């Protein structure tokens, strides 16, 4: 295991690479950071070349770019595996809640703090370093490798599907491993069997043509914030049931076996409540918290705004109120159909005196469920068992990775998540971090995964 | 009428004074503009002195200052009248909806555009100019005058009541006229018989201790935007009835006479709808629009915010959602009691899994109703009839002028609104303006009002 020695020797250097990578504010949701997303892609290409993978390049899509690289010298009798990840990150606001600036990464208590440290820069960098370690110590890899990194995951990969369709031959692979995702805990691995789909919209409620004096016009005309609240309240009740006609129609309800498998996974409800900083859990009382998190579709408000938000008082009856809504879907819900149900519901529940506009979010994702006995999952399971000294939990997660269903649709391959983030790492929130221990473990795990193909 | 000639001669100069006055961004709601409020007060004092009123000064309150001035040389047998107004203004955001900058006033089509042009700088400046015209042409006034201008009306006059109590002797007057308010139309005057009271609060719904990933935690914990929407929706139904226990208990319902008087006032519902830019009116269907606007209490959302409000998508389950709510009250509702009803309602309707905090707005106002046959109203009515050539409509307005009830409580005087703003002047909204014709009419009307006391 010369690669292990190599990884140890390069430890400091690799951490510096990660810090350098996280410093790039590659926020795909903000137009003003488009060039930073491109810059992050170029950084990845340069790093791939340094690792010994000469055929690496940034490729354009209709919006944010991707990076493609390959090393195909293992021979035609060897399988080709693809490793997927993303180099774009979530916005970092509210900035004032960060202990240190999100794009000036710092190491504290064995953790790298910075936006994207865990999601997904630390995780996506690890397989590159693993490949470098094997190439530098053996001069070869036991398997053909393709690396496919995108710059639009955090906005739901809006233009990735056409890119994959157009480059289906280039991207063809026997197995796909995703470096986006995570493990169960520091000492317990997991294999992710299911991911939720995604669909969303922005809802605009238009009242009067300008902000009006709330004294002069209150009681005369409708208040768009009130109308928006009525609409939102009509979509989900105070127990968390989604009350949109047709929303649950195509949901494959959890089987007795599913519920039993979920119940076997250690989940400490009290610890979860404490970790979220809430007074209680919330949601459909007919299901356990884990069943809701993993196996039930959701409707969440991501943002709301309208009228005066400053200090003090401004007695306006505002002109406009808006909200962002996203739903996480489970098999066999269809994002387009769910959007139509939402739109029809909103139109039916719009009170008198306001106009509504419902704009579909650019990105959407089909729900994803891995078949039982899937080959890549079995291999990943063996490696994880070896690395952690214990067999993985079979879990689902509530997040969406649109590329998983895109890759399945076009390339016919069920991707396997092989990533090392942990739940407490504040991804999508202030003070995101990645453990240096996870960073090293992921490099080792990817080396072992490649070795597994040499056996 | 030498004063009429004087006003004509000074017309351009007085418009320049108004432009100068409106240029001061005296926004009382914003701490960073506190000094501008002081500056506006000093501007008023300087202008009063130029008008010939030597005894004029800025006086401090616990927060924003006031201006006091008097001219008491008419003799002890003459009545003392007080003129009230305010030199602070509303915030001017959203700035991008203004055709020209709010604090760089410009004249277009015989109107001065700028924040505060109508509310209340143009209106409060007029009596000063009227006094100047009489003093400069006669050397005396037919009545003793006190001028009392405040710098905190737009934030609900939070520290004016203790000031008035403390200076009750200084402020004592036989009659009070308010330069804050308006007329029915360009050619029809009005006398305002009633004003609504005011009470409000800021509602904070706290969910998790930080923004969370909506995929990871959706279905597990409550969404504070959803909870806030449920609470708001529970306060007012889709017909506009306020559904808070006890809210209507002390409302003196409109009598048959009140409703008949309202019905006599020309009110064009279709024109009102067009003017507000809405599809329809909205509110308690048991009342006409005018009855709701003038005679019914309201609950309005002034602002709402929470989660991600930027461009694109950020799939957070936010930590906090907040809203600003104000109620306009009618006799005999009590602001403190209404706040308690609201607070109790919110606590009863808070769903599981979130915490709420309800903070009472600093300012509140009792509703105001003028007694029938009130002396100052009769005098004002005669002057308005002369100026407009037609008798005034007897109306109420939905707005609140907290000082009206404070002056009544402490000085025992029912103030009479004698002001010349019009409904279409975008007060509290972008592109506020004041008609130059109203500016001149108000100077003439105040001269005639003073003359009326000489008869």
Interface residues (C-beta under 8 A of the other chain):
Chain A: X28 X29 X30 X31 X90 X91 X93 X97 X155 X156 X196 X198 X200 X207 X208 X209 X210 X211 X212 X213 X214 X215 X216 X217 X218 X219 X220 X221 X222 X223 X225 X226 X228 X229 X230 X232 X233 X234 X236 X238 X240 X272 X276 X277 X278 X279 X280 X281 X282 X283 X284 X289 X292 X293 X296 X298 X299 X300 X301 X302 X303 X304 X305 X306 X307 X308 X309 X310 X311 X312 X313 X314 X315 X316 X317 X318 X321 X322 X323 X324 X326 X328 X351 X352 X353 X354 X355 X361 X362 X363 X397 X398 X399 X400 X423 X426 X427 X428 X429 X430 X431
Chain B: X29 X30 X31 X90 X91 X93 X97 X155 X156 X196 X198 X200 X207 X208 X209 X210 X211 X212 X213 X214 X215 X216 X217 X218 X219 X220 X221 X222 X223 X225 X226 X228 X229 X230 X232 X233 X234 X236 X238 X240 X272 X276 X277 X278 X279 X280 X281 X282 X283 X284 X289 X292 X293 X296 X298 X299 X300 X301 X302 X303 X304 X305 X306 X307 X308 X309 X310 X311 X312 X313 X314 X315 X316 X317 X318 X321 X322 X323 X324 X326 X328 X351 X352 X353 X354 X355 X361 X362 X363 X397 X398 X399 X400 X423 X426 X427 X428 X429 X430 X431
